């Protein structure tokens, strides 16, 4: 006998969930249960890896070294705002039974869907390159391996994670436990460096609760926002929740899933905020100098108006980095008579020459560097990135601090590498409606990411800061892709047809998110403009102009379509039924992990089995 739910299901068009469209349904969540919460745990922690990838760590260390604790509130607000999008993504997956990539393919015309797929793949590849380079830097710090070899090792070790994933099942969840271990490793390592750096507690509190923004740190703040909120992570989170199969025909189960997924996301992102803040504080207390900070704002400085920020790097680390060193008073580039010092070859001649360059002093606890008078020379004003951070930490905090930093960086790179592979798998399956073996996907994405990463690594062997410059351009790529994840997410979660009357965004929430998204994208575009102006050549050939205008035209056209044409409340004429649809009844039992309400899941598995045999679940 068919239930009322099944009867309704038979008369509904595709793209509509029977229980979610039933206005009489009362979605009441069961009482909180730790055991049920544990059954939902996993997607949020995997999602949080994107908030701790090497690109974020570089933004953190630069924020601390360049602006001290001033931008801690930006880290907090970015994490909160990013968390709102992650909760929306989880709700979208739980309420519709499909993830964002699948919905884009079924709701948008094929040409638009194809454009979104291209944009998302570019974002994933760009993020993958950053993660590979970050892991390669960690291998170099720990074992002295050249960057290109570290890139190759990072490409190969992803298969180890796939083996761990294959070894696990719905009960053991080996891979999820492995990710939790990596997060714990980052916590231990970065908080150890935080403790060794002896930060100023009162200044930290001021940095979190007192918004401060001036001309010098505006672009650094924008860069931090762009680094934290990643486009591919929205697609990833909406897909990860599918592993806990929720029957969307029962609002009670959907509401329960939304609650536990949201709670887990909040917990995971709170931990990620603490880790990011620890990195900011460690570099703030070790390398920030008021002298170096003032160079970019002082009209008499050579760095005035050049958008170059510097921190006070210990002498040997500064000389061995191969990057420009700036006089702490004039901002002029210090010259060493043409002798190379890259790789730590700091000779007596170089030391005598650099003594003519005005040194800088690291600020004490609330004491400006210039007030220290006869305090010890910390080093020289210089830019800093992931490539230079290891040696700088060793000179400032000791050899153990460098090892601890490198281990944390390696954990960050490895964890984010695997989540990037996951995101690529879901995006390809959703947009193209095809399924390929995980190892084939890894070979494809790794091959595309490794080529530019190895090229940058080879160049960086002779000029260490090149990898950091390349990371800036990759941040631009991430920033311009962000609207193509956020706009579909907002459109789908405000659609009553897709979300149902109980879970659709209210008008106030939709308006608030729309304003926030517009502000976020505006900030990202300002960062893009700033970096492109700094890195693009002054003269373009005609062919380059034609190519640039064509790409810009296609980009704007796709953006305008997403802004002006939203999914309607009726099923679109181009609606696509996915062969890999995520409706629970279409998946074989071995490919899914059931998640019902608390008592039904944990205490009555036999009832679930009988319901499944009857076709109810």
Buried (B, 14 or more C-beta within 10 A) or exposed (E): EEBEBBEBBEEEEEBBBBBBBBEEBEBEBBEEBEEBBEBBBBBBBBBBBBBBBBBBBBBBBBBBBBBBBBBBBBBBBBBEBBBBBBBBBBBBBBBBBBBBBBBBBBBBBEEBBBBBBBBBBBBBBBBBBBBBBBBBBBBBBBEEBBBBBBBBBBBEBBBEBBEBBEEBEEEEBBBBEBBBEBBEBBBEBBBBBBEBBEBBEEBBEBBBEEEBBEEBBBBBBBBBBBBBBBBBBBBBBBBBBBBBBBBBBBBBBBBBBBBBBBBBBBBBBEBBBBBBBBBBBBBBBBBBBBBBBBBBEBEEBBBBEEEBBBBBBBBBBBBBBBBBBBBBBBBBEBEBEEEEBBEEEBEEEBBEBBEEBBBBBBBBEEEBBBEBEEEEEBBBBBBBBBBBBBBBBBBBBEEEBBBBBBBBBBBBBBBBBBBBBBBBBBBBBBBBBEEEEBBEBBBEBBEBBBEBBBEBBBBBBEBBBBBBBBBBBBBBBBBBBBBBBBBBBBBBBBBBBBBBEBBBBEEEBBEEBBEBBEEBBEBBBBBBEBBEEEEEEEEEEEEEEEEEEEEEEEBEEBBEBBEEEBBEEEBEEEEBEBEBBBBBEEBEEEEBBBBBBBEBBEEBEEEBEEBBEEEBB
